[in-house]
Each structure stands twice: as C-alpha cells, then as structure tokens.
C-alpha cells in the first residue's frame, strides 16, 4: 500500500469521479439510439393551433337535454298478505 498525501488523495478521487461521469455519459449516448423491441418511443409534441375563443357560449338545445329513455318510476311498496 502506498502512502499518499491528502492533496494527492483528493485529486485521485476527483479524477475517479470525472472518469465515472464520462463513462456514464458514453453509455447513455450508446444506449439512446437503440430501439428496444416493445418499448414505446417518446411522442413528438404536436404544434398547438391558435383557437378562436367565443365570448358567449351557445345556448343548449332542448333536444340535447331530453333523455333518450324515460326514467323508470320508483317501485311501489307491496301489500302484506292477509293470513287466512
């Protein structure tokens, strides 16, 4: 085991950290262009088209509010049987 001074040790640790970061960046750059089978790729953002905004909303039509089927009436209570 070699004896290092504190500044030499710190410089060696900094160099190790830089090398590890560089390796991680190289690995990320290598993996990025690969298409891995079933994995989905990120979708490109769509351009937003300018929309016109109306100040007053249109009134709803009565036909749109009408239900397609009438509601079923609530069940009436059954009468109790007479004991004979």
C-alpha positions in Angstrom: 0.0 0.0 0.0 1.4 3.4 -1.0 1.2 6.4 1.2 -0.4 9.5 -0.4 -0.7 13.0 0.8 -4.1 14.4 1.3 -4.0 16.6 -1.8 -2.9 13.7 -3.9 -5.7 11.5 -2.5 -8.3 14.3 -3.1 -7.1 14.8 -6.7 -7.3 11.0 -7.3 -10.9 10.9 -6.0 -11.8 13.9 -8.3 -10.3 12.1 -11.3 -12.2 8.9 -10.4 -15.4 10.9 -10.3 -14.8 12.6 -13.6 -14.0 9.2 -15.2 -17.2 7.6 -13.8 -19.3 10.6 -15.1 -17.6 10.3 -18.6 -18.3 6.6 -18.7 -21.9 7.1 -17.7 -22.4 9.8 -20.5 -20.8 7.5 -23.1 -23.0 4.6 -22.0 -26.1 6.8 -22.2 -25.1 8.1 -25.7 -24.6 4.4 -26.8 -28.0 3.2 -25.5 -30.1 6.2 -26.6 -30.3 5.4 -30.3 -31.2 1.8 -29.8 -34.9 0.8 -30.2 -35.6 -1.9 -27.7 -38.5 -4.0 -29.2 -41.7 -3.4 -27.4 -40.6 -0.2 -25.6 -42.5 2.9 -26.7 -40.6 5.8 -28.0 -41.4 9.3 -26.8 -44.0 11.1 -28.9 -43.2 14.3 -30.6 -45.1 17.3 -29.2 -47.8 18.5 -31.5 -47.9 22.1 -32.6 -50.8 23.9 -31.0 -53.0 25.7 -33.5 -54.4 29.0 -32.4 -58.0 28.7 -31.5 -60.7 31.4 -31.6 -62.4 32.0 -28.3 -66.1 33.0 -28.3 -67.1 35.4 -25.5 -70.6 34.0 -25.2 -71.4 30.3 -25.0 -74.1 29.0 -27.3 -77.4 28.1 -25.5 -78.1 24.4 -25.2 -80.8 22.9 -27.3 -83.9 21.3 -25.7 -83.4 18.1 -27.7 -79.9 17.7 -26.3 -81.2 17.9 -22.7 -84.1 15.4 -23.3 -83.3 11.9 -22.1 -83.3 9.1 -24.6 -85.2 6.8 -22.3 -87.8 7.8 -19.8 -86.9 7.1 -16.2 -88.4 4.1 -14.5 -90.9 5.0 -11.8 -90.0 4.1 -8.2 -91.3 0.7 -7.1 -94.4 0.8 -5.0 -94.5 -1.0 -1.7 -96.1 -4.4 -1.7 -99.2 -5.0 0.2 -98.9 -7.5 3.0 -100.8 -10.8 2.5 -103.8 -11.5 4.7 -103.4 -14.6 6.8 -106.4 -16.8 6.3 
